[in-house]
Amino acid sequence: MLRGVRGPKSKSFLAGNLQDLYDIGGLPHLKALADYGGVAKVHGLFGDVLLSISDPRALAHVLVNEVQKFPAIDVSGTYDMHRYLMGPGLLSTNGPVHRRQRKQLNPAFSPTQIRRLAPLMSSIASQLRDIIVSDVTAGIQGGGNSRTREIDMAEWLGRAAVEILGQAGFGQTFHTLEGDGDKYVHAVKDLIPSIAALGSYIPLFVMSGASRLPPRLLRVMGKAASFISPALRRMMGIVDLMNDEMHAIWGARKAALRDGKQGTHAALLDVLLEASEEDEVSNEVLSSQSTTLVLAGAETTSSALSRVLQLLALHKEAQDRLREEILQGLSNAKRECGDETIDELGYDTLMALPFLDAVCKEALRVFPPAPLRNRRCIEESVLPLSDGTSVHVPAGTEILINIHGINTNVDLWGPDADVWRPERWLEPLPESVSKLPGVYANTLSFLVGPKSCIGLNFALLEMKTAIAVLIPTLAFKLPMAHEIEWRFGQTITPSVKGEKGLNPRMPLRIEVL
């Protein structure tokens, strides 16, 4: 199968290359696939063969031109676990069901809705900044010898991301920036590590075919099995808590709307409730959509923001330039409005800052939070390649969409393709980049086609707002005693080298300016 396509040798008949690729330390193995060109052969479970693609023409074929032949799947079991735990949501559906769900959710992510969320995001980012300033100042007043203090920014960025989704999507505060936050916050934080704790049971769950059973039957079977598996019991307890909390939020919102009390704007919740009335959407689907969007949105955006702050700590000159641009924007706003109390940028000004835009684009290009996605060829196909050749793909072949590979392809981006250099976005891009499919900045960081990220503009506004609020007041530096490394999981997350566990950790030294 796939004769003539090169790739790394299989390490075992049982797991092939997948054990290396999907391990928490799998990033080097993913990057190494680029050595084999735009298509590479990857060995899967029990001698199965997969095809990794980073060729732009082939990717356009799979993700756009013949998307019906290549539905989304997940060899790691993530989508199957989502469907098992949450029901049929946006991540785990394909075809007509996915199109219907996306159509229902689109109004919550329209340009008008995103624009009206800007003040809310700025308010939460300002609250986060004030907390960090207070923590750093308290450390100095406590007798520290330095004007800096080490703070875990991954923790705080994750909390802020959940709070933004709670208030913007559901009109609900989860108190994430107050003390330890409520129980829902802890559930969101602990769910992915609880899934990871199941280890080898997930591939068995997928390979057995059990994942294709109806979700309700799966839940009953899971409850029964949880009595002999503490890890499964813990995970299902977390999911039950999240579902119960979401049902309580829906109930309160429905009651408020019945009583004519519109209350706080809740874009996502209102759209879902309207869809449930018009199309008789089940509570199972409502639960799945809500929880899926919270999990996917919070983890990916906080991971991307963590990466930006680490990069700015590594590149002081870029951090200084960015700070100067933001402060100049604030100065211009004060002058134009004749109001010296202005301390936040308006939506149009924020989105138009060129170097801030370049910093975000370059971080998402070189370090996409989700660098690998999967498809399955369900009908025999021929993939056209950029060099004019083609690859015959038999039905049943699993496809790895190598997002990192195409985003850092030297034939497209030049010899410094894997270097973080935001200035490239302020220069003319190589002509070859125009060939790249993608809904954002000629990259696949948010994918392309029917399964592209619905929350793209929400995430970009959240990223830019947080950076524009934090950078003028705080200087970020690398930690003295820790080394930050990035682990492969459902998304790429920061951690401290030598520490165990999958919960994100990224201590940075912070100075109040």
C-alpha positions as CSV (number, residue, x, y, z in Angstrom):
1,M,0.0,0.0,0.0
2,L,1.2,3.5,-0.8
3,R,4.2,2.0,-2.7
4,G,6.9,4.5,-3.4
5,V,6.0,6.9,-0.6
6,R,8.8,7.3,1.9
7,G,8.6,7.5,5.7
8,P,10.2,6.5,9.0
9,K,10.6,2.8,9.6
10,S,8.1,1.0,11.8
11,K,9.4,0.4,15.4
12,S,6.9,-2.3,16.2
13,F,4.1,-4.3,14.5
14,L,1.8,-3.5,17.3
15,A,2.0,0.3,17.5
16,G,4.1,1.3,14.4
17,N,5.2,4.9,14.6
18,L,2.1,6.1,16.4
19,Q,3.4,5.4,19.9
20,D,6.2,7.9,19.2
21,L,4.0,10.4,17.3
22,Y,1.2,10.6,19.9
23,D,3.4,10.5,22.9
24,I,3.6,13.6,25.1
25,G,7.2,14.0,23.7
26,G,6.0,13.4,20.1
27,L,6.8,16.9,18.7
28,P,10.3,15.9,17.3
29,H,8.8,12.9,15.5
30,L,6.2,15.1,13.9
31,K,8.8,17.6,12.8
32,A,10.9,14.8,11.4
33,L,8.2,13.9,8.9
34,A,9.1,17.0,6.9
35,D,12.4,15.2,5.9
36,Y,10.3,12.9,3.6
37,G,8.7,15.7,1.6
38,G,5.0,16.7,1.2
39,V,3.7,13.2,1.7
40,A,5.1,10.6,4.1
41,K,4.2,7.1,5.0
42,V,3.5,6.4,8.7
43,H,3.1,3.0,10.2
44,G,0.0,2.5,12.4
45,L,-1.5,-0.2,14.6
46,F,-1.0,-3.8,13.6
47,G,0.8,-3.0,10.3
48,D,-1.7,-0.4,9.1
49,V,-0.3,2.3,7.0
50,L,-1.2,6.0,7.3
51,L,-0.3,9.0,5.0
52,S,1.0,12.2,6.5
53,I,0.3,15.2,4.2
54,S,2.0,18.7,4.2
55,D,1.8,19.3,0.4
56,P,-0.5,22.3,-0.2
57,R,-2.2,20.9,-3.4
58,A,-2.9,17.6,-1.7
59,L,-4.2,19.3,1.4
60,A,-6.6,21.5,-0.7
61,H,-7.8,18.3,-2.3
62,V,-8.5,16.6,1.1
63,L,-9.9,19.5,3.0
64,V,-11.8,21.4,0.3
65,N,-12.1,19.9,-3.1
66,E,-13.1,16.3,-2.2
67,V,-13.9,16.8,1.5
68,Q,-16.8,14.3,1.3
69,K,-14.3,11.5,0.6
70,F,-12.2,12.4,3.7
71,P,-14.3,12.7,6.9
72,A,-12.6,13.8,10.1
73,I,-11.5,11.0,12.4
74,D,-8.9,10.7,15.2
75,V,-6.5,7.8,15.5
76,S,-5.6,9.0,19.0
77,G,-9.2,8.5,20.1
78,T,-9.8,12.1,21.1
79,Y,-12.9,12.6,18.9
80,D,-14.3,9.2,19.9
81,M,-13.8,10.1,23.6
82,H,-15.5,13.4,23.0
83,R,-18.5,11.6,21.4
84,Y,-18.6,9.1,24.2
85,L,-18.3,11.7,27.0
86,M,-20.2,14.7,25.5
87,G,-22.4,13.3,22.7
88,P,-22.4,14.3,19.0
89,G,-20.9,17.8,19.0
90,L,-19.1,20.0,16.5
91,L,-15.8,18.2,16.9
92,S,-17.0,14.7,16.5
93,T,-19.5,15.0,13.7
94,N,-19.2,15.1,9.9
95,G,-21.2,15.7,6.8
96,P,-24.9,16.9,7.0
97,V,-25.0,16.7,10.8
98,H,-21.9,18.8,11.1
99,R,-23.2,21.4,8.5
100,R,-26.5,21.7,10.4
101,Q,-24.7,22.2,13.7
102,R,-22.3,24.7,12.3
103,K,-25.1,26.7,10.7
104,Q,-26.9,26.8,14.1
105,L,-23.7,28.1,15.8
106,N,-22.5,30.6,13.2
107,P,-24.6,33.6,14.5
108,A,-22.7,33.4,17.8
109,F,-19.4,34.0,16.0
110,S,-20.5,36.6,13.5
111,P,-18.4,39.8,13.1
112,T,-21.0,41.8,14.9
113,Q,-21.1,39.5,17.9
114,I,-17.3,39.4,18.1
115,R,-17.0,43.2,18.0
116,R,-19.5,43.6,20.8
117,L,-17.4,41.2,23.0
118,A,-14.4,43.4,22.9
119,P,-15.2,45.5,26.1
120,L,-15.9,42.3,28.0
121,M,-12.7,40.6,27.0
122,S,-10.8,43.8,27.8
123,S,-12.4,43.9,31.3
124,I,-11.4,40.3,32.1
125,A,-7.9,40.9,30.8
126,S,-7.6,44.0,33.0
127,Q,-8.7,42.0,36.0
128,L,-6.0,39.4,35.2
129,R,-3.4,42.1,34.9
130,D,-4.4,43.6,38.2
131,I,-4.1,40.2,39.9
132,I,-0.6,39.7,38.5
133,V,0.5,43.2,39.5
134,S,-0.8,42.6,43.0
135,D,1.1,39.3,43.2
136,V,4.4,40.7,42.0
137,T,4.1,43.8,44.2
138,A,3.2,41.6,47.3
139,G,6.4,39.6,46.6
140,I,8.5,42.7,46.5
141,Q,7.0,44.2,49.7
142,G,7.5,40.9,51.4
143,G,11.2,41.4,51.4
144,G,12.3,40.0,48.0
145,N,15.6,41.1,46.6
146,S,14.3,41.5,43.1
147,R,11.6,43.5,41.3
148,T,10.5,40.4,39.6
149,R,8.4,37.5,40.7
150,E,7.9,34.1,39.1
151,I,4.2,33.3,38.3
152,D,2.7,30.4,36.5
153,M,1.1,32.2,33.5
154,A,-0.3,29.0,31.9
155,E,-2.5,28.7,35.0
156,W,-3.8,32.3,34.9
157,L,-4.2,32.4,31.1
158,G,-6.3,29.2,31.3
159,R,-8.5,30.6,34.0
160,A,-9.0,33.8,32.1
161,A,-9.9,31.9,28.9
162,V,-12.6,29.9,30.8
163,E,-14.0,33.1,32.3
164,I,-14.2,34.8,28.9
165,L,-16.1,31.8,27.5
166,G,-18.3,31.7,30.5
167,Q,-19.3,35.3,30.4
168,A,-19.3,35.8,26.6
169,G,-20.9,32.5,25.8
170,F,-23.3,31.8,28.7
171,G,-23.7,35.1,30.6
172,Q,-22.2,33.2,33.5
173,T,-19.1,33.9,35.7
174,F,-17.2,30.8,36.8
175,H,-15.2,33.0,39.3
176,T,-12.0,31.7,37.8
177,L,-10.1,34.8,38.7
178,E,-11.3,34.8,42.3
179,G,-9.5,32.4,44.6
180,D,-9.6,28.9,43.3
181,G,-12.7,29.4,41.1
182,D,-15.7,27.2,41.3
183,K,-16.0,23.4,40.8
184,Y,-16.7,23.8,37.0
185,V,-13.3,25.4,36.5
186,H,-11.5,22.5,38.2
187,A,-13.5,20.1,36.1
188,V,-12.4,21.8,32.9
189,K,-8.8,21.8,34.0
190,D,-8.8,18.2,35.1
191,L,-10.7,16.6,32.2
192,I,-7.9,16.2,29.7
193,P,-5.4,14.8,32.2
194,S,-8.1,12.4,33.4
195,I,-8.6,11.1,29.8
196,A,-4.8,10.8,29.4
197,A,-4.7,8.7,32.6
198,L,-6.7,6.0,30.8
199,G,-3.6,5.5,28.6
200,S,-3.8,2.4,26.5
201,Y,-7.5,1.8,27.1
202,I,-8.3,4.6,24.6
203,P,-6.9,2.9,21.5
204,L,-8.6,-0.4,22.6
205,F,-11.9,1.5,23.0
206,V,-11.5,2.9,19.4
207,M,-10.2,-0.3,17.8
208,S,-12.9,-2.5,19.4
209,G,-15.6,-0.6,17.6
210,A,-17.3,0.3,20.9
211,S,-16.9,4.0,20.1
212,R,-19.5,3.7,17.3
213,L,-22.2,2.5,19.6
214,P,-25.0,5.0,20.6
215,P,-23.7,7.6,23.2
216,R,-26.4,6.7,25.7
217,L,-25.5,3.0,25.6
218,L,-21.9,3.9,25.9
219,R,-22.6,5.9,29.0
220,V,-24.4,3.0,30.6
221,M,-21.5,0.7,29.7
222,G,-19.0,3.2,31.0
223,K,-20.8,3.5,34.3
224,A,-20.7,-0.2,34.8
225,A,-17.0,-0.4,33.9
226,S,-16.1,2.5,36.2
227,F,-16.6,0.3,39.2
228,I,-13.5,-1.6,38.4
229,S,-11.5,1.3,37.0
230,P,-10.7,4.3,39.3
231,A,-9.4,6.3,36.4
232,L,-12.6,5.8,34.4
233,R,-14.7,6.6,37.5
234,R,-12.8,9.8,38.0
235,M,-13.2,10.9,34.4
236,M,-16.9,10.2,34.3
237,G,-17.4,12.0,37.6
238,I,-15.8,15.1,36.0
239,V,-18.0,14.8,32.9
240,D,-21.2,14.4,35.0
241,L,-20.3,17.5,37.0
242,M,-19.7,19.6,33.8
243,N,-23.0,18.4,32.3
244,D,-24.9,19.1,35.5
245,E,-23.5,22.6,35.6
246,M,-24.3,23.3,32.0
247,H,-27.9,22.0,32.5
248,A,-28.3,24.4,35.5
249,I,-27.1,27.3,33.3
250,W,-29.6,26.5,30.5
251,G,-32.4,26.2,33.0
252,A,-31.6,29.6,34.6
253,R,-31.4,31.2,31.1
254,K,-34.6,29.6,29.9
255,A,-36.4,30.8,33.0
256,A,-35.0,34.3,32.7
257,L,-36.1,34.5,29.0
258,R,-39.6,33.2,29.9
259,D,-39.9,35.9,32.5
260,G,-38.8,38.6,30.1
261,K,-35.5,39.1,31.9
262,Q,-32.9,39.2,29.2
263,G,-30.1,40.0,31.6
264,T,-26.4,39.6,30.6
265,H,-25.7,39.0,26.9
266,A,-24.9,35.4,26.3
267,A,-24.3,34.9,22.6
268,L,-23.6,31.2,22.4
269,L,-26.2,30.1,24.9
270,D,-28.9,32.3,23.3
271,V,-28.1,30.9,19.8
272,L,-28.2,27.3,21.1
273,L,-31.5,27.9,22.9
274,E,-33.0,29.5,19.8
275,A,-31.8,26.5,17.7
276,S,-33.3,24.1,20.2
277,E,-36.7,25.7,19.8
278,E,-36.6,25.9,16.0
279,D,-35.0,22.6,15.2
280,E,-35.9,20.6,18.4
281,V,-32.2,20.1,19.2
282,S,-31.9,17.6,22.0
283,N,-30.4,18.4,25.4
284,E,-27.7,15.8,24.6
285,V,-26.6,17.9,21.6
286,L,-26.9,21.2,23.6
287,S,-24.6,19.7,26.3
288,S,-22.1,18.4,23.7
289,Q,-21.9,21.8,21.9
290,S,-21.5,23.8,25.0
291,T,-18.9,21.7,26.7
292,T,-17.0,21.0,23.5
293,L,-16.7,24.8,22.8
294,V,-15.5,25.5,26.3
295,L,-12.9,22.8,26.3
296,A,-11.6,23.4,22.8
297,G,-11.7,27.2,23.0
298,A,-10.1,27.5,26.5
299,E,-7.3,25.1,25.9
300,T,-6.2,26.2,22.5
301,T,-6.4,29.9,23.1
302,S,-4.6,29.8,26.5
303,S,-1.9,27.5,24.9
304,A,-1.4,30.0,22.1
305,L,-1.2,32.9,24.5
306,S,1.3,31.0,26.7
307,R,3.4,30.5,23.6
308,V,3.3,34.2,22.7
309,L,4.4,35.2,26.2
310,Q,7.3,32.7,26.2
311,L,8.4,34.0,22.8
312,L,8.3,37.6,24.0
313,A,10.4,36.5,27.0
314,L,12.9,34.9,24.7
315,H,13.0,37.9,22.3
316,K,13.3,41.1,24.4
317,E,13.6,43.3,21.3
318,A,10.3,42.0,20.0
319,Q,8.6,42.6,23.4
320,D,10.0,46.1,23.6
321,R,8.8,46.9,20.1
322,L,5.4,45.5,20.8
323,R,5.1,47.5,24.0
324,E,6.0,50.7,22.2
325,E,3.4,50.1,19.5
326,I,0.6,49.4,22.1
327,L,1.6,52.5,24.2
328,Q,1.6,54.6,21.0
329,G,-1.9,53.4,20.2
330,L,-3.1,54.3,23.6
331,S,-1.5,57.7,23.4
332,N,-3.2,58.4,20.0
333,A,-6.5,57.3,21.4
334,K,-6.2,59.7,24.4
335,R,-5.3,62.5,22.1
336,E,-8.1,61.9,19.6
337,C,-10.7,61.5,22.4
338,G,-9.3,64.3,24.6
339,D,-9.5,61.8,27.5
340,E,-6.3,61.0,29.5
341,T,-8.1,58.3,31.5
342,I,-8.4,55.9,28.5
343,D,-6.5,52.7,29.3
344,E,-7.7,50.3,26.6
345,L,-7.7,50.2,22.8
346,G,-10.9,50.3,20.8
347,Y,-11.7,47.3,18.6
348,D,-10.6,48.8,15.3
349,T,-7.4,50.2,16.7
350,L,-6.5,46.9,18.4
351,M,-7.1,44.8,15.3
352,A,-5.1,47.2,13.1
353,L,-1.8,47.2,15.1
354,P,0.7,45.8,12.6
355,F,3.3,44.4,14.9
356,L,0.8,42.9,17.3
357,D,-0.9,41.2,14.3
358,A,2.5,40.0,13.1
359,V,3.4,38.5,16.5
360,C,0.2,36.6,16.7
361,K,0.4,35.4,13.1
362,E,4.0,34.2,13.5
363,A,3.3,32.4,16.8
364,L,0.3,30.6,15.3
365,R,2.2,29.7,12.1
366,V,5.4,28.2,13.7
367,F,3.7,26.9,16.8
368,P,0.0,25.9,16.0
369,P,-1.7,24.8,19.2
370,A,-3.1,21.8,17.4
371,P,-0.4,20.7,14.9
372,L,-1.9,17.5,13.7
373,R,-5.4,16.5,12.5
374,N,-6.8,13.4,11.0
375,R,-9.0,12.2,8.1
376,R,-10.0,8.9,6.6
377,C,-10.2,8.2,2.9
378,I,-13.6,6.4,2.5
379,E,-13.5,6.3,-1.3
380,E,-10.5,5.5,-3.5
381,S,-8.8,8.7,-4.5
382,V,-5.8,10.2,-6.3
383,L,-4.0,13.0,-4.5
384,P,-2.5,15.6,-6.8
385,L,0.9,17.0,-5.6
386,S,2.5,20.4,-6.1
387,D,5.3,18.9,-8.2
388,G,2.8,17.6,-10.8
389,T,2.9,13.9,-9.6
390,S,0.2,12.2,-7.7
391,V,-0.4,9.5,-5.0
392,H,-3.0,6.8,-5.2
393,V,-4.8,6.5,-1.9
394,P,-6.9,3.3,-1.3
395,A,-10.2,3.5,0.5
396,G,-9.7,3.1,4.2
397,T,-6.4,4.9,4.4
398,E,-6.0,7.2,7.4
399,I,-4.6,10.7,6.6
400,L,-2.6,12.8,9.0
401,I,-3.0,16.5,8.3
402,N,0.5,17.8,9.2
403,I,-0.4,21.4,10.0
404,H,3.1,22.1,11.5
405,G,4.7,20.6,8.4
406,I,2.9,22.9,5.9
407,N,3.2,25.9,8.1
408,T,7.0,25.6,8.3
409,N,7.6,24.2,4.8
410,V,10.9,25.6,3.5
411,D,9.9,25.3,-0.1
412,L,7.0,27.7,0.6
413,W,8.2,30.0,3.4
414,G,12.0,30.1,2.7
415,P,15.0,28.8,4.5
416,D,14.0,30.4,7.8
417,A,10.6,28.7,7.7
418,D,10.9,27.2,11.2
419,V,12.2,30.4,12.8
420,W,9.9,32.7,14.7
421,R,10.4,36.0,13.0
422,P,7.3,38.3,13.2
423,E,8.9,40.9,10.9
424,R,8.2,38.6,7.9
425,W,4.5,39.6,8.1
426,L,5.6,43.3,7.6
427,E,7.5,42.3,4.4
428,P,6.2,41.0,1.1
429,L,5.6,37.3,1.6
430,P,7.0,34.7,-0.9
431,E,4.8,34.2,-3.9
432,S,4.7,30.5,-3.1
433,V,2.8,31.2,0.1
434,S,-0.3,32.3,-2.0
435,K,-0.7,28.6,-2.9
436,L,-1.5,27.6,0.7
437,P,-5.0,26.7,1.7
438,G,-6.2,28.1,5.0
439,V,-8.8,30.5,6.5
440,Y,-6.1,32.5,8.4
441,A,-3.0,34.2,7.1
442,N,-2.1,31.5,4.5
443,T,-1.6,28.9,7.2
444,L,-3.5,25.8,8.3
445,S,-3.4,26.8,12.0
446,F,-7.3,27.1,12.0
447,L,-7.6,24.5,9.2
448,V,-9.7,25.2,6.1
449,G,-13.0,23.9,4.6
450,P,-16.1,22.7,6.4
451,K,-14.2,21.7,9.5
452,S,-12.2,24.9,9.9
453,C,-12.3,26.5,13.4
454,I,-15.6,28.3,13.9
455,G,-14.1,30.4,16.8
456,L,-11.2,31.9,14.7
457,N,-12.1,35.5,15.2
458,F,-13.2,35.0,18.8
459,A,-9.7,33.5,19.6
460,L,-7.8,36.2,17.7
461,L,-9.7,39.0,19.6
462,E,-9.0,37.2,22.9
463,M,-5.3,36.8,22.1
464,K,-4.8,40.4,21.0
465,T,-6.8,41.9,23.9
466,A,-4.8,39.9,26.5
467,I,-1.5,40.9,25.0
468,A,-2.5,44.6,24.6
469,V,-3.6,44.8,28.2
470,L,-0.6,42.9,29.8
471,I,2.4,44.1,27.8
472,P,2.3,47.8,28.7
473,T,2.3,47.1,32.4
474,L,4.3,43.9,32.7
475,A,7.7,42.7,31.4
476,F,8.1,39.0,30.9
477,K,11.3,37.1,31.4
478,L,12.3,33.4,31.3
479,P,12.4,31.6,34.6
480,M,15.8,31.2,36.3
481,A,15.4,27.6,37.8
482,H,13.0,26.0,35.3
483,E,13.1,24.9,31.7
484,I,9.9,25.2,29.8
485,E,9.1,22.3,27.4
486,W,6.0,21.8,25.2
487,R,4.1,18.5,25.3
488,F,1.9,16.9,22.7
489,G,-1.6,16.1,23.9
490,Q,-5.0,17.0,22.5
491,T,-3.2,20.3,22.0
492,I,0.4,21.4,22.5
493,T,0.7,22.6,26.1
494,P,3.6,24.1,28.2
495,S,5.1,22.3,31.1
496,V,8.2,22.3,33.3
497,K,10.9,19.9,32.2
498,G,11.2,17.0,34.7
499,E,7.7,17.4,36.1
500,K,5.0,14.8,35.6
501,G,1.4,15.3,34.7
502,L,-0.4,16.9,31.8
503,N,-1.8,20.0,33.5
504,P,-0.2,23.1,31.8
505,R,2.6,24.9,33.6
506,M,4.6,27.9,32.5
507,P,6.4,29.9,35.1
508,L,7.7,33.2,33.9
509,R,9.5,36.0,35.8
510,I,7.4,39.1,35.7
511,E,8.4,42.7,36.5
512,V,5.9,45.5,37.0
513,L,6.9,48.5,34.9
